[in-house]
């Protein structure tokens, strides 16, 4: 991963396609991308909740 050197170890790509047409295909692609973003955010929040709920390390 090209951004690992600055601490970014995970990335996701969500694309909007058919922008050159500007018709129903574009609208469907935007809707699909928005839905994918919503699902990704929900997953990230779930992961954060799991990390936050974990007991602190013993030390």
Secondary structure, 3 states (H helix, E strand, C coil): CCCHHHCCCCCCCCCCCCCCCCCHHHHHHHHHHHHHHHHHHHHHHHHHHHHHHCCCCCC
